[in-house]
Amino acid sequence: MEKLTQRKRDLISITDYTKEEYDHIMRMAAEFEASPNQQLLQGKVVAVLFFEPSTRTRLSFETAINRLGGRIVGFSDSNSSSVTKGETLHDTIRMVSNYADLIVMRHPLEGAARYAAEVASVPVINAGDGANQHPSQTLLDMYSIVKTQGRLDNLNICMVGDLKYGRTVHSLLQALSQYQNPVFHFIAPPELRLPEEYRLYLNERDIDFAEHTEFTSVINQADIVYMTRVQKERFSTPMEYEQVKNVYILRNSMLANTKNTMRILHPLPRVNEIAPDVDANPHAYYFEQARNGVFTREAIIAYTLGLKNI
Ligand code: CP
């Protein structure tokens, strides 16, 4: 007789989840924000494997696990793992599946997280794979948008900077495309233009978007200005990075005619694309956005492990 097994729930691409699941996770995030310490992970071990540097994603996942009463194994630098001896990603993930109930992984190669999910016997959460996807960031970005705008429908969203390599942009535009009437303005130099596959994705769904190379006038209509860092680590030569590294810098003086309700988001880290004088402006929301990461990641962990019903 055929054995019925429940498919494990990974989070690899934001498109793996439905709009109903986004909304469900955001409701859970609100519940965790109201009550962050819940012993849902007692007796469980989460492996946190970072093959690429991180501050926010790793620490907010680890904070979330601690707040849920779980335990953590893993590494923040793959140089301290047997990868340096030549162990493959396949073998690393097979091994870690033996130890942990859930794997949170960041890796520099696009597709590495999907591969890990295929190999692993436990759920895998993609904490960023190269220039591809960063779905947990997207869910915290959406939670931040709901908190500041009260909705995800009918938004005017400006995405600024490195739209080629910026994985947070790729995940976020796909998620927001599930809601009513988004209007996207993509502001990037030609070298960092949004890749064709994402322009096709929007065209196929009749989503309104425009591309620009300057942003001073465009931001006045925006509900959300989503700034991004030029991703130095993804360029093939230092010269190519030097040519675009200072392309857009958002300054306080540029915000005078923006909507009162507009909020500036940035996945962080920033280099110089938001001047420090913006930090005290009421439009700035990026540090609160990073705080929202803890509650959203508590929700993602609880959801992928099926630990909580709301
Ligand atoms: N937003 C983000 O992914 O930041 P880290 O690289 O510090 O994790």
Residues whose N, C-alpha, C, O or C-beta is under 5 A from the ligand:
A	BS01	CP	P53 S54 T55 R56 T57 R58 P267 L268 P269
